[in-house]
Amino acid sequence: MTERLHVETTGRVATVRLDHPPLNAFDTGMRHALDAAAASLADDSDVRAVVLYGGEKVFAAGADIKQLAGFSFEEVLGWNRALQKAFTRFAELPVPVVAAINGYALGGGLELALTADYRVASPDAVLGQPEVQLGIIPGSGGTQRLARLIGPSRTKELLMTGRRVRAPEALSLGLVDRIAPDPYAAALEYAQVLAAGPRFAIQAVKEAVDHGLDSPMAAGLALERSLIAGLFATGDRDTGMASFLRDGPGKAVFNRDA
């Protein structure tokens, strides 16, 4: 797509590959590339899952500090709002997003990984939000998505110290979901499984969980009722229930074009 980012499709899975060596730093060019990629994927009905990947050596080591250091208050306010928006586009994609993490996922790099629904890390991956060591805080979702993922007290400890977390601890904290020698291969395999599933049911799961967590229980339950009722109008519901009644559970083959 650009010299900083490439989108490649394997079947129904799109890989968003960051390509801004040496550390995939987020400068204005990368911000624009991420925003454009997410917007394009949101409109592509052929894509049923997305993998975020930084390459074999590093996921992303955060913002371009040299650029940030030169910003005024007014400049950083607009720049950060735009970066938040780009990241949120990935979080709000109507398909599952899987992050494949090699090496460092620090600062904005971890914030991008947090937009995924599932994270696979290499055994030597290092994750963290070191912004406090620069006298600032995470500004692209770190204070909010991290707290929702691992809880407020653990989040405050990581953000207030800025310490780095290696893969085994990240797994124990729930910061990543799996450790694999080749995180990209593992992420792609999982994404392909999800891409073969019932499109609208998987979309409904993501919507119910993501929006339900931000709502009172009663509102979340109302959303759940609305979503399950809507799924009764889909061909995938017909396929899944007919297969269950005919062949038993877990044997349905869903229409990939539905």
C-alpha positions, 0 to 999 in steps of 0.5 A, a space after each residue: 500500500 505504501 512504503 511503510 505498510 503493506 496489505 496482503 490477502 491469503 484467502 479471506 485473511 488480510 495481513 497488515 504488515 508494518 514496514 518502516 525499519 528499523 523499529 516500525 516507528 509511528 510517524 505521520 506517514 505511518 499514521 496515514 498508512 494505518 488509517 487508510 488500511 483500516 478504512 479500506 479493510 472495513 469496506 472489503 466484504 471479502 475479508 473475514 479476518 485480519 492479522 497485524 504483523 510487524 515482521 520477523 524482528 519487531 512488531 513496533 517500538 512506538 511513536 517517533 520520539 524525535 517528531 513528538 519532541 518538536 510538537 507544541 500543545 496544539 500540534 500534539 492534540 491534533 496529531 494524537 487525536 488522529 492516531 487514536 482514530 486510526 487505531 480505533 478503526 482497527 479495533 472497530 473492524 467488523 471482523 476478528 483481528 489477530 496480532 502477531 508479535 515478534 520482538 518489541 511491542 512498546 508504547 504505540 506498538 503495544 497500543 496497536 496490538 491492543 486493538 486486536 481481539 487476540 494476540 500471539 507473541 514470540 517467546 522473546 517478545 517484549 511488551 510495555 508502555 514506557 511513556 511515563 519515562 518520557 514524562 507523558 502517558 500513553 495516548 492511543 488507547 493504552 490507558 483504556 484498552 489495557 485496563 479493560 484487558 488486564 484490570 485497573 491495578 495491573 494497568 496502573 503498575 505497568 503505566 506508572 513504572 513503564 517497565 517492560 514485560 517479557 512474553 511469559 509474564 505477558 501471558 500470565 497477565 492476559 496481555 497476550 493469549 498465546 506464545 508461539 515460536 512463529 507468531 505470524 504462522 500461528 496468527 494466520 492459522 487462527 485467523 483462517 479458522 475464524 474466517 471460515 466461520 459464520 460471518 455474521 455470528 462472529 461479527 455479533 460476538 465481537 460487537 456484543 462483547 466490545 460494546 457490552 463491556 462499555 455498558 451497564 449489564 442491562 444494556 449489554 443484555 438488551 444488545 445481546 437479545 437484539 443481535 441474536 434475534 437478527 442472526 435468525 435472518 441469516 443464511 448462516 443460521 439456517 446452515 448451522 442449525 440444519 447441519 446440527 439436526 442432520 449431522 450433529 454438532 460442529 460439522 457445519 460448512 458455512 457459505 463463505 460468500 454469505 
